[in-house]
Amino acid sequence: MRPRWFFLSLIAAVAVSGCSVFPGLRVLTGEDSGSSEAERTVQNFELVMGDKSGNTDSSLLNAAYRIEAADNLVDIIEIREEAETHEFNVTLLFLAAPQNTPQGQRDWADALRQAVELTWRAVLPESENADLLRVTIVNPAQIDTLDNGPSFVGIINRSFEIDRADAVSYLQGQRSLQAFGDLLVEGKLRDLQPDALELYSGTPNHPMFVAPTNAAG
């Protein structure tokens, strides 16, 4: 992967002022249960939810639920700490696409920024021993297989990497699209995108992950 400049250019192209409201903050701090958000599905993609429970630490599972409850555009696929490398990884579906207008692209970039920030904040307790936070964005795509008919794969869109200490410092200050862009300019945040098609090949460990449509019933 190598850094790409679309996201940074998009931020630079729009004027963002003041401190943005942090959506979902009440959910993450326990002030709001977020139950209505947690009951959502990924019907926009006509995907079927598969049960992957029982394959992860309960505290990580709770962190994943907090993220999803706080942001209705996020569906967690995989969340785990890599003790040997001191990395904390979250792989997620981001259920939004940029619209072909300047305002639509700005809204998309801001929604993506908020999803990443929410993820950082939600995993701070569980990532205490990690040096690096990595948030990988996956796009769902349908493929037709000879044996199983229509199935779904995840295409790696991009990964945001940041030192945990820098994420903590950022979350303690003003949060906005401009501030997020400043992290990129300063080199504290790295926006990495694959040079070629790259499929998600991890091990899903969150109960709500897309499964082939023929698995329904």
DOVOGU-495289 format. One record per residue (C-alpha): residue in one letter; x negated, y, z negated. Coordinates in steps of 0.5 Angstrom, whole numbers, padded with zeros to 4 digits, always signed. Layout:
# DOVOGU-495289
AXYZ...
//
This chain:
# DOVOGU-495289
M+0000+0000+0000R-0002+0007+0001P+0001+0014-0001R+0006+0017+0003W+0008+0024+0003F+0015+0024+0005F+0018+0025-0002L+0013+0030-0004S+0014+0034+0003L+0022+0034+0001I+0021+0036-0006A+0016+0042-0003A+0022+0044+0002V+0027+0045-0003A+0027+0050-0008V+0029+0048-0015S+0029+0052-0021G+0031+0051-0028C+0031+0045-0033S+0035+0040-0030V+0040+0036-0034F+0038+0029-0035P+0044+0024-0033G+0045+0018-0038L+0041+0021-0044R+0047+0020-0048V+0047+0012-0046L+0039+0011-0048T+0040+0015-0054G+0046+0011-0057E+0051+0017-0057D+0055+0013-0051S+0056+0006-0050G+0056+0007-0042S+0061+0001-0042S+0065+0004-0036E+0058+0005-0032A+0056-0002-0034E+0062-0005-0031R+0060-0003-0024T+0058-0008-0018V+0054-0007-0012Q+0061-0007-0007N+0058-0002-0003F+0053-0008+0000E+0058-0013-0001L+0054-0017-0005V+0055-0023-0010M+0052-0022-0017G+0048-0028-0019D+0047-0031-0026K+0040-0030-0028S+0040-0030-0035G+0036-0034-0041N+0030-0032-0037T+0027-0026-0040D+0026-0023-0047S+0032-0020-0051S+0029-0014-0052L+0027-0013-0044L+0034-0015-0043N+0037-0010-0047A+0032-0004-0044A+0035-0007-0037Y+0042-0006-0039R+0040+0001-0042I+0038+0003-0035E+0044+0001-0031A+0049+0004-0036A+0045+0010-0036D+0045+0010-0028N+0050+0008-0024L+0046+0008-0018V+0041+0003-0021D+0041-0005-0021I+0035-0008-0025I+0032-0014-0021E+0026-0016-0025I+0023-0013-0032R+0017-0015-0035E+0010-0014-0038E+0004-0016-0036A+0000-0017-0042E-0007-0019-0038T-0007-0012-0034H-0003-0008-0039E+0002-0006-0034F+0009-0006-0035N+0013-0007-0028V+0021-0006-0027T+0024-0008-0020L+0030-0005-0018L+0035-0004-0013F+0037+0004-0012L+0044+0004-0009A+0043+0010-0005A+0041+0013+0002P+0039+0020+0004Q+0044+0023+0008N+0042+0027+0015T+0042+0034+0012P+0037+0038+0008Q+0042+0038+0002G+0044+0031+0003Q+0036+0029+0003R+0035+0034-0003D+0041+0030-0007W+0038+0023-0005A+0031+0025-0008D+0034+0028-0014A+0038+0022-0015L+0031+0018-0014R+0027+0022-0019Q+0033+0021-0024A+0033+0014-0024V+0025+0013-0024E+0025+0018-0030L+0031+0014-0034T+0027+0008-0033W+0021+0011-0036R+0025+0013-0042A+0029+0007-0043V+0022+0002-0043L+0018+0007-0048P+0019+0002-0054E+0018-0004-0050S+0012-0002-0046E+0008+0001-0052N+0002-0004-0051A+0002-0002-0043D-0003+0003-0040L+0001+0003-0033L+0008+0004-0032R+0010+0001-0025V+0017+0002-0022T+0019-0001-0015I+0024+0000-0011V+0028-0005-0007N+0033-0005-0001P+0037-0010+0000A+0038-0013+0007Q+0042-0019+0010I+0039-0024+0014D+0042-0030+0017T+0039-0037+0016L+0040-0044+0019D+0042-0048+0013N+0045-0043+0009G+0049-0038+0013P+0048-0030+0011S+0043-0029+0005F+0040-0023+0002V+0033-0021+0002G+0030-0015-0002I+0025-0010+0002I+0020-0007-0002N+0021+0001+0000R+0016+0004-0005S+0013+0004-0012F+0012+0009-0017E+0006+0008-0021I+0004+0013-0027D+0000+0012-0033R+0004+0011-0039A+0001+0017-0043D+0003+0022-0037A+0010+0019-0037V+0011+0020-0044S+0008+0027-0044Y+0012+0029-0038L+0019+0026-0041Q+0017+0031-0047G+0018+0037-0042Q+0022+0040-0037R+0025+0035-0032S+0027+0037-0025L+0025+0035-0018Q+0020+0041-0018A+0017+0038-0024F+0017+0031-0021G+0013+0034-0015D+0008+0037-0019L+0006+0030-0022L+0005+0028-0015V+0001+0034-0013E-0003+0033-0019G-0004+0026-0018K-0001+0023-0024L+0004+0020-0020R+0003+0016-0014D+0008+0014-0009L+0006+0008-0006Q+0010+0005+0000P+0008-0001+0004D+0004+0000+0011A+0008-0006+0014L+0015-0010+0012E+0014-0013+0005L+0019-0017+0002Y+0021-0018-0005S+0018-0025-0008G+0018-0024-0015T+0022-0028-0020P+0028-0024-0022N+0029-0025-0030H+0035-0020-0031P+0043-0023-0031M+0045-0019-0025F+0042-0020-0019V+0044-0021-0012A+0045-0028-0009P+0047-0031-0002T+0055-0029-0001N+0056-0037+0000A+0054-0038-0007A+0061-0035-0009G+0066-0039-0012
//
